[in-house]
Amino acid sequence: MLRAGGRRLLAPGLRRLGFGAAGEAGPAAAAAAGVRAYHERVVDHYNNPRNVGSFDKDDPNVGTGLVGAPACGDVMKLQIRVDEDSGKIVDACFKTFGCGSAIASSSVATEWVKGKPMDEVLTIKNTEIAKHLSLPPVKLHCSMLAEDAIKAAVKDYEAKKAKVGPKGEDSPSEKAAEA
Amino acid sequence: MWRRGAGLLRPHLAAAAAATGRVRRHPAPHIPAVPYSSASSSSCRQILGTFRHSIGVQYRRLLSQAGGGGGSDACWSCGVAGAFLSCGSCGSVQPVDPAVDYFQIFGLNKEYNIKDNNLEGRYKEWQKKLHPDLVHSKSELKLEGIHVDEEKTINDPKLLMEMMEIREAVNDASDSQTLEKIQSQVKEKLETWSHSFQEAFEKKDFDRAIEATQRMRYYERAVEETVKKL
């Protein structure tokens, strides 16, 4: 069951492969004809994933969350760009290799974290994402992946800041060591 | 002929009980030697057949779980020695050596004319330890201890970064030559980790066994993707 869902497609590939722009009907039809009828929001995020991409993981203002669902073989990367002074997340992006629900969950997550302070995004629960996308119980773990990715990204950012020190100065040598 | 489906276990039991009951009701001296032994052996066979079946089910289950093993009389689950059919210490059902016969199972001398009227009692004693209804959940609980929570997410950066890179490479590959190259590399990793799993499982290093299955799942997914694109 999980495997069947996990075999779908990859969001990052959508744009690159031109699905987002040209093949609008393709993936939508596939999702509709599939064994499970996805909620329109899932289909929407799947066809037009928001904020697909990558930030430089060595940028001191970027936090990277990398999580996986080993049962499905899914992997999700969610990155946040934080404004150092306000502590707010100014930008977010993701790259997910997984099923439609995992892609939609991470797409929603990037939308929800943008413009919010870090401590606030930590309160985002997978159940809220699942509810928003009307995910069936068997797909709840996909939203869990998104929740964990947000937490991991914040943790990564904070760890970076702690390493650099309270001065907020980022020494190039330190960045090189991390990379 | 006496080997029936698992669903017939209860009727079997009832039949066996009725058969032995019938035998016992007749006072032995009045029964001619031949009919007596045939009645006795038929009830015996019924019991043994049922019994063998229930053990067979467990055995197959164990085989699929423990990957065979056997030979020694140390419990596969807790390692305590002297485990025969059921472990006296942890209650786990043990793999059955096909050489074991029913005389051994029931602690009887190997003779044709069995004069053991407590056969049913012994059978029931074994059933108390081996009946699928009882040991099924038990062995599954045992396995829970080493079972991967399928809903759980992982955050091992090394593993995930590797998987991310493989999937990106598959995604970015534009010609079949590149895809085939990636595929063979991933298949090689799959093979390596499959061996690691086997080794870890045999050593009961379950943490490593779990990591191996996780990696294998990721490699399998990557191979699936290359197949889709090829």
Interface residues (C-beta under 8 A of the other chain):
Chain A: L2 G6 R7 L10 P12 G13 R16 L66 V67 G68 A69 P70 A71 C72 G73 D74 V75 K77 K95 F97 L140 H141 M144 L145 D148 A152
Chain B: V148 E150 E151 K152 T153 I154 N155 D156 P157 L159 L160 M161 M163 M164 R167 E168 N171 T213 Q214 R217 Y218 E220 R221 A222 E224 E225
